[in-house]
Structures are given as C-alpha cells and as structure tokens.
Amino acid sequence: MGMAIWTACRVRHPMAPRWREVGARYRFPYGAHMSDPSQTSNTTMSKPESTDGSHARESIGRTAVETAPTPPNRAVGLVIVVAALGYFVDIFDLLLFALVREKSLPEVMTVQLAGKSPEEVAALVTANGVWLDNILQTTGLLVGGLVWGVIADRRGRLSVLFGSILCYSVANLLNAAVTDIDPQGPLAFLHTLGLGSAINQYGVFRFIAGFGLAGELGAGITLVSELVSRERRGLATTVVAAVGILGAVAGYFATQFVHWRTAFVIGGVLGLALLALRIGVVESGMFLKSERAHVSGRGAFWKLFWPRERLVRWMSTILIAVPIWFVVGTLVKYCSRIMPSLGLSGAEAPSVAKAIMWCYVGLAAGDLASGLTGQWLRSRKKSIALFHVLTLVAIALYFTVGTWSQTAFYAVICFTGFASGYWAVFATISAEQFGTNLRATAATMAPNIVRFSAAGTGALWLWLSGTDIGFAPWQAALAVAAIVMPISMLATLGLRESYGTDLDFNEK
C-alpha cells in the first residue's frame, strides 16, 4: 500500500515552484512566477494529443488557462492518504444501515410490528429497509451531491472535505440514539414534528447522513486528480477507491462483534477523528487560480445540461456506473429475498451482511484491477467496456451457479463485486470529463446520482415482484438487469477518452 501511494505521489512538472508562504489566505504554493490572472487566455484550447499520437476530439466550450503550480510530493501524499481514509469512513457509514437493517429495524419498529405474523413482519421490514436505504438515504445523497459539489467549486475542495464529514459523523451518532419518545415526557414536542417514533427518527437521520456522505468522494477525487500528474492520477484515484471500498469489510466485522447502536457510534467517532488528520491538507492550485481569476460559472451545475456535447458527456458519465449500484443495491442487499425464490432457502439461505462483505472484497480487488487496466491500456473507456462485459457474465452466474449452495453463492457474489468494481475508473472519469469551474460539481454529483439510481432500480424490482405484476423476486431482478446493462454499455460511446488529458482548463 505504501509503495502504491508513493508511486501515485511522484508528481513532476517542469515549472513546479518551491514551497513558500504566500499570505494567510492560501495554504498553497502560489508564487510570483505566475502571471496576472486578468491576463488568462480565453482562447479555445488546442486539441490535446491522444495516447496514440493523433489529435483527440476537441471538447466544446472549454477555455485554456495557465499551468497550475504543483505542491511537493509530501503534501500530495497527505492528500491521497486523507482522501483514501475519508472514503474508507464514507463507505463504512454508507453501508452500515444495510449491514444492521435486519437487526435494527425489528427493534425500532417494536410498536408497528406488534401482533403481526412472521410473513407480515418480513414484508414490513423489507419495505421499511427499502424506504430508509434506497429512498431516504439515497435522496440525501442526491441533494447533498448537488449542494456539496457547488460549494466545492465556489468555496474550495477543502471546505467540503471538512463540512461533509462533520455532517455525516454527527448524523451517525444520532442514529445510535433513536428511540420512541414518551408523549408525556420533556421531548413530547418531537411528536408534533413527526419525530416521536424511533422509525421516523431513523429515517430523518439516514437522510442527513446521506446528505453528508455525498460530499466525501467527489471532493476527494477532484482534489487528488488536480494535484497528481496526468500520467499518475489514475493510480492515485485507484488507491483512494480501493482503500475506501474496504470500509464495507470493516463495517461487516464491526457489526458482527458489537451491537448495532455501537456500530453507529464507531462510524461517527471515526469520522470526527479523521477531521484532525485533515488539518494541513493543501487546496487545489487549479481551483485557487480559477478563483483568483474570477472565472465565471464556478459551480453553475445547469451548464452540465448545455451545450448538447457537454450534456452527452454528463449523462454518459452517470449511466456507465448504474450497474454497480444495481448489483449492490438490489442483487446483494436483497439477496435474502431473491435467492430463496431460486431455491436457496432454509439453512442455505444467504446472509445479507455476509453477502455485502464478500461483494466489497470483490469490489476492492476490482477497483485495483480496473484502475491498473486503464493505466496499462492507456484508456479509461476500454477499461470500462471490459468490466461491463465481466458484469454481464457475473449476473448470469448469479442466477445460475449462485443457486447451487451457500458457498457457491458467496463465491459468485465476490466475483460479481470484482466484475462491477470499476468505481475507481468511473470516479476518475467524472473528474476528468469537465473543466476546473465545473469539475467538483460534476465529480460530486455523478457518484451520488448513481447511488440514487439504486432507489429507481430497487423500486422497479419491488414493483415487478409485487402482487400487481406477480414476478418472482428473481424474475424481477433479472428483468431490471436486462434494462440496466444495455443502457450502460451504450453510454460508454458518449464519453471522450480522458486518459492523460490536461485538466487545467475551464468550461465556458
């Protein structure tokens, strides 16, 4: 791991300045060697050289800017470590509800489940699990992705790294304290606000946690992408994603040894502890230069929808990653309903928590493999296309080999995680497709829109497997897969190849 971080941190630039103090406002090597920002060029960028020597397609509406300064290797190394650990805590907290859903919901819904049959209890727990996880938490992610992305482009990447982790850490601590309120007690006013029941509190705090979690990955990947050299930023973002994904594995083992409320406390404390490590992290030079030059349109998210070429890039960036959260949000999180409909029931029925753990072991390996494949092929698009094919194979195995036994199922789930483990490449693409004035907005919104897509695919699965349509749970899941995969594979064609491209530009 140390060697991977060291390799990613070796930033070289012929114009890199020495580290120096330039006033209290910036903790960044902004030196006198830079020209006046008012003289920044507004001419259209020349076409960058592609990896095979030919001219790459010129992006519509981009303006060239002068080269940003480069901080020393130690400063960049700290950013990579902080971003990786931040994403680790992010994933730990993001998956925590799914890991404790089956233990926590019966406890917080004691009143609502009283007198119900086992079948009714299972149905209510599933429905409330989808509502809290696939709807409320992912809606928080969607809203937070927009808010934190705009803040990152207008106020700086660091402001989001501090604000978002504080938000979701406090929310997780509050999740540990949910309880039914005495209507006659000192907190009776919470009933007026609709927060008198533990399940309602649970939902509100999952929304707030989702809102906070939304800022972590996008701001971290944007900061790393802008500080690391173009040749090595793919390695750096791969390290961030691979380390971060292991947060789900840590979450699984935490929930196996402590009460679910204690697990939420652990998640909150980890986030607050990480705040101290973030002191001293440097801001992106590209952002500071854009801010000093008063570049227009910083954080103007509506610009992602026009002109047409930029809209296609934006939609394609999102759609390529939808299969990842279909796998995690439906095939894995609800395997306890899908697999029994295929005959894997009773003692052989899979555990959701263990399925999540094995899936994320595969995802971590897949993130490393997809990132390194992209570096080896010198192409992000080819790496995505390859892992789309692997995901198709994995889904086929899920509905066939996965039904043989519990052991076979967990093996297939691990491979499915590996096959859909191109999140690192996706996150890098999200940052590389857009200029400095929109980069954090796009890189923060895109992952959270993809996460929110779990609400859509999950709701579609529930509807198809409901009484109105009458599909078996496995048939409904297969139908959703048949919709998601072709769309995502076609979306790859709408991306521009971004391996090795210069990110020092702004969108008009």
N, C-alpha and C positions, 0 to 999 in steps of 0.2 A: 504493500500500500504506500509505504514511504517513497519507494522508487517511482511509483506511478505519479504521485503528487509532485516529486522533484522534476520528473520529465516534463510534466504539464506546465510547471512554473518557469521553465527556462525561456524567458521572454527575451527576444533580441530585436533591436531596432537600431538602425544606423544613426538616428537622430535622438536616441534616448538621452535625456538630460540627467544631470546628477540630482540626487535627492536634496531638496532645500526647502526652507520655510518661506512661505510667500504670504504671510499675514494670517490673522486669526480666522478668517472666513473659510479658508480651504486647507484641508489636510492632504494636499496633493502636490506633486512637483510641477507647479505652474510657474514657469520661469520667463526670464526676459528674452529668451531666444524666440518666443512666439510673436507672431505679427499681431497687429491691431485687429481685434475681432470684426471691426467695422469693415475691414478690407477683405473679409471672407468671400471667396468666389461664389457666384450664383449661377455659374455656367453649368450646363448639363454634364454629368460625368462621362468620361470616355469609357468605352466598353472595356471591362476588365478581361484580362487573359484567362481563358478557361484552362483546365488542367491538361488538356491535350494540345495547347498552344493556339487554338483557334479562339476567335473572339466570342465571349459569352453574350447571350441576349441582353440587350440594354434594358434596364427597368425604367418604366415610365415615371416621370415626376420626381427624380432624385437630383440633389444638388451636391456638388463637391465641396468639401471643407478641408482645411489644412490638417496635417497629421497631428494626432493627439500625442502628448508625452507619455512615456512609459515608466511606471514605477519600478523599483528594484525587485529582484526575484523574491526576497523575503516577504515583502509586502503582498505580492501576488500569491505567494504560497499561503499566507494567512487568510486571504480572501477565499481561496479554494477550500481550505480546511473548515473555515466558518460556514461557507455555503453547504459543504457536504454534511457537516454536523447539524446544520439548520434543517436541511431536507430530511435527515435521519429522524429528528424530533417531529417534523411535519408529518411524515408517514406513520410514525408511532401513534400520534394523536389522531390522524385521519382514519386509520383502520381500527382504532381502539373500540369504537362503538360496535363495529361488525364483530369484533372478537368477543365482546361481552354481551352481545344482544340477547342471546338465549338465556343467559344468567340474570341479566339486569332487568329486562322487561317484565318477567313474571313478578319480580319483587316490587317494582314501581307501579305495576298495574294490579296490585292485590285487590283493590276495590272493584275494578272493572271486570276482573276475571272470576270473582266470587260466584259460585253456583253454576259455572259453565262446564260443559262436557270436555273431555280431552281434545276432541276434534275442533270444538269451538275455540278452545284456548290456543291451539296451534295456529288456527286461522287468524285470530286476533293478534297474536304475537308476530306472525309473518306480516300482516297488514301494517301494524304499527312500526315494525322494523323497516319496511319499505318507506313509510311516511317519514320517519326520522332520518334515515340514512340516505335513501335515494332521492328524497324530495327536499326536506328541510336543510340538511347539511349541504347537499349539492347546490341548493338555491343560494345558500350563504356563500358558497364558493363562487358561484356565478356573479353575484352582486359584488363580492369582495374583489374578484378578479378585475372588474372594471374600475372600482374605486382605487385600489392599490396600484394598478397599472398607470392610471392618470397621475397619481401622486408621485410615482417613481420617475415619470418623465418631466414633471413640473417641479418637484421639490428634491429629487435625487434618489438614487437607488438605496442609499443607506437609511434614509428616513423610513422606508418601507421595511427594511430588514429589522429595524428596532420596533416599529409600531405593530407590525403583524404578529410577531412572536409574543409580544406583551398581551395582545388581544386574545389569541387562542390559548395561551397559558392560563390566564385568569378564567376563561370560559371552562376549561377542563377542571380546574379546581372547584368551580361552582357545580359542575356536573356530578362531582363526588358527594355533593351535599343535598341533592334533590330529595324532597320528602313531601308527604301530604300535610297541608297546613291546617291546624285547628281553627275552625270558623269562629271560635270564641277567643282565640289567643291574640297576642300582640301583633302578629303578622296577618291578621284576618283581612286586611286591605288587599292582600295579594289575590284573594278570591274575586274581588272587583275587577282586577286586571286580567283575570283568566289564568292566573298562575297559582291557584290554590292547590292544584293536584300535582303530584310528582311527575306524572307523564307529560303534562303541559310544560313544566319547568325543564324537563329533559329535552323536549323539542326546541324550546327557545334557546337553550344553551348550546345545543348542537348547531343551530343556525349561526349563533355568534361565533362558535368555534370554527365553523366552515368559512365564515367571513374573514376571520383572522388567518386561517391556514392558506387562504387564496393568494396571499402576497409573497409567501416564502420562496417557492421555486422560481417564479418568474423573475423576481428581483435578483435572486442569487445567480441564476444562469445568465441574465443580462450583464451583471457586474463582471462575472468571470469571463464571458465572451468578449467584453470590451477591454479587459486588461491583459488577456493572454494573446500571444501572437496568432496570426491566422492559421499557421501550419499546425499549431498545437492546441488550439482551443477545443477541438473535437475530443482530444484526450482528456483535457481538464473537465469538460462537462460530463464526460463518461465517468470519471472518478466521482464527481459530485452525485450523479444519479445512482451509480452502483452502490456507493456507501449509504446514500439516503434510503434506498429501497430496503436495505437490511433493517431499517427501523420497524418494519412489519414483523420480521422474525423476532426481534427483541420484544415487541409488543405481545407476540404469542406466548413466549416463555414467561413474561411478566404476569400475564393473565392466568397462567397455569399454577402459579405459586402464591398469588395474593388475591384478595377479594376484589371484585370489580371496582368498588369505590376507591380502594387503594391504588389500583392501576391508573385511574384518572388523576389521582394526586401525583403519582410518579410522572405522568406526562406533563402536568402543569409545572412541577418543580424542575424538570429537565429543561423546559423552555425558559423559565426565569433564570436558571443557572447559565444558559447559553448567552444571555444578554451581556454578561460581564466579558465574555470572550470577544464580543463584537466591538468593544471599545478599542480604538486604534486602527480599525479597518479603513482603508483608503477609498475615496469616491472615484468613480469612473472619470478619466480625463476627457473622454468624448462627451459625456454629459456636461461637465464643467465648462468645456469650450462652447458647447451649444448654448448653455445658459448665459455665458458672458457675451456671446454674440447676439443674444436676444433672437434666436431662431424662432420663427413663427410656427405655430401648430404643435408645440410640445404637448403631448398627451391628448391631442384632438382625435379621440377614438373614431369619430364619424368619418375621418379621412380614410379609414380602413375600407370603407364601402364605396370609394370612388377615387380614381377612375376605374374602369372595368378591369384593367390588368391587375391593379392592386387588390380589388375585390376577389378576383380569381385566386390570387396568391393566398389571401387571407382565408377564404373558405377551404381551399385545398389543404392548407396547414392544419386546420382543425379536423377535417374529415379523415385524414390519413391515420389519426390516432384513436378514432372511435372504437375500433375492435379491442383495444387494450382495456378500456373500461367496460365494455360489454362482457369480456372474459371475467374481469374482477367483480363487476357489479351484479352480474346475473349468474354466469356459469359456476363461479366459485362461491359467492356469498349465499346463494340459494341452492347449493348442491344437495342440501338435506331434504329438499322437496323434489328436485329434478331426478336424482339418481334412484330413489325408491320407485318412481314411476317407470324406471327401466329395469326394475327387479333387484336392485342393490339395496336391500332393506334389512330390518332386524339388526342382528349383531354386525352385519357387514355394512350397514348404513354409514356414510362418511360423516366426520365431524367438521362443521363449518370452520371452526378455529384452526384445526389442523390443516384443512384444505387451503386456507389463507396463508398459513405459514409456508407450506410446500410451494404454493404458487409464487410467493415472493422470493423464495430461494431461487426458483427458476427465473423470475424477473431480474434479480440482481445479476445472475450469470448472463442472461440475455442482454442486459444493458451493456455489460462489458463486451460481449461478442458483437453486438450491433455497432457499438461505437468504434471498436477496433476494425470491424469490417469496413465501415465507412472510411476510416483513415487508410486502410490498405487499398481499397478500390478507388480512393480519392473521389468519392461520390456519395453524398447523403441519399440521393434518390435511389441508387442501386441497392443500398443497404436496406432502405425501407421496403422496396419491392421484394427483396429476398425474404425478409421477415414476414411480409404479408403472405407469401406462399407457405412458409412454415406454420403460420397461424391457421391457415386453411387445413393443413394436414393435422394439426393438433386438435382442431374442433372435430374433425372426422374421428379421431382416436377417442375423444371424449365420449362420443355417443356409441362407440363400439367396444374397443378394448377396455375402456373405463368401467364397463359394466361387469367385467369378469370377476373381480374381487375388490375388496377394500384396498389391498396393496397395489393392485393394478391401477385403481383409480388415483391414488396419491402419486404414483409414478407418472401417469398421464397428466395430472394437474401440474406437476413440476415441469414437464416438457411444455405444456400449454403456456405456463408462465415464461419459460425461456423463449418460446416462439413469438409471444406478444411483447417481449422485452426490448422494444425499440424506443422506449420512452426517452432515453438519453439523446438519441438522434433526433427525435421529434422536438424535444425542448431546445436543442441547438438550432434546428431549422427555424423554430419560432422566433429566435433572436436574430438569426442571420438574414431573414427574408425582408426586413424592414429597416429604415433609417433610424439614426440616433433619436430623433424627436418623436418617433412612434415605437421605438424598439421595446421598451419596457412595457408599454401598454399592450402591444401585441403578444409579447412573451409571457405576460402575466394573465391576460385574458384567455389565450388559446388553451393552456392546460386546464383551466377551470371550466371553460365551455365543454371541453372533452369530458371532464369529470361529471359535469351536469348532464351530459348525454346519457349517463347511467340512469338518470331519472326517466328519460324517454324510453330507453331500451327495457328498463325494469318495468315501467308502466305498461309497455306494449306486451311484455311477457305475461304480466298479471292478467291483462285483458284477454289475451288469447287463451290462457289457461283457465279462465273463469267460466261460470255457468252459461253465460251468453254465447260464447263461441264453442266451448267444450273440448278444446285441445287438451291432451295430457300435458303435464309440465314439460316433459322432454320434447314433445312436438312443438310446443310454443317456443321453447328456447332455440330449436333448430330453425324455425321459421324466421325468428329475429336474426339469427346468424346469416341466413340466406339473403336478408335485406342489407345488413351492415357490410359484409365483406366485399361485394362487388362495388359498392359506392366508394369505399375506402381505397380499393385498388385503383379505380379510375382517377381518384383525386390526386394520386401521385403525379399524373401527367400535367397538372396545373401548377406544380412547383417549378421554380427556377433552381438550377444547381447552385448550391451556395458553399460548397467545399472550397476553402482557400480564398474566398472573396474578402475584399477590404470592407470593413464595417464603418469606416469613417466617412459617413455621408448622411444627409438629411433628406426626408421626403418633402416634396413641395406641397 
